């Protein structure tokens, strides 16, 4: 499917001291509007009243600006405040969709705090923001901000979000609508499995590890965390060490994003269709896989694959999380049951093929999506000839009908 896509482009911005004050005020106002609206909805819910619609919240906001308690809201762009209400609507929609099983379950919207690491405000086209001829970002009620343009915007952006992260850095994140940029067709297709031993495994047998620049950033973060734990509670040095940890965190996040970009671009360029397993990462939160899944940033990576597939006219499949990808032989399709995580290689009891756990799973992901991936990559050693198995009787004998039922239906 080829569709218009929204792309996000982030750039570092360097506000002056005065602009930082103006931004802090805007972050604060956006937060207050969000919290006021959340309180209105939560009070209604607690009183057993119907869900308060957005239009009503908007009317209450306009009225609040005329009261002495909230008059200062008029000091920031009204678009920023309206967008804060939109954010609350999105948070509720995600929450309700989670309850209905349309997406992974999320918590109910929560009150925002001044102490939250990440603060943000959004300006839409009607806010009157612009990029000046001199390459500055002009924001209403804030001023002209210096931007480090690390790459070109493909077309005029429709909205800009200004973010202050936990390390105290500022970013402008632009949303750009682009038409698809169709790549030349290729016959290659790929299934991708999240590895526990590797970041990702491709059905062609490629195992992908984190690149060195990411591992180095992670190592520095660990060291900064160690240093912090050794500093005395409440000391000046501890405060400094905490800032270092926040910066190291931010660098790891940047490095990880860069890695995800490089890898997702490569996979989309090289393949006509891509299949991944929907791990519903949030559902794993209580399992032992949770830590490695979160660390690996799998869901952020899958999101990139999905939008890049749309952007470049490729096919993207997400297969259901209940497909038992590690229980099925990718060569003959026989399902031979769960295997504990320490089993990395096993011999299929039906066809005798020696299979690599991770690659076998990646091939199964591709096949479950209906892609004609070759099972060759999964094969460590080909199976022995079936005649021998019949003669020796050392392998469980699958009847034809069992194999048919246990195999993946799309085979
Ligand atoms: Zn088999």
Boltz pocket constraint, residues with backbone or C-beta under 6 A from the ligand:
constraints:
  - pocket:
      binder: B
      contacts: [[A, 329], [A, 330], [A, 331], [A, 332], [A, 333], [A, 334], [A, 348], [A, 349], [A, 350], [A, 351], [A, 352], [A, 353]]
      max_distance: 6.0
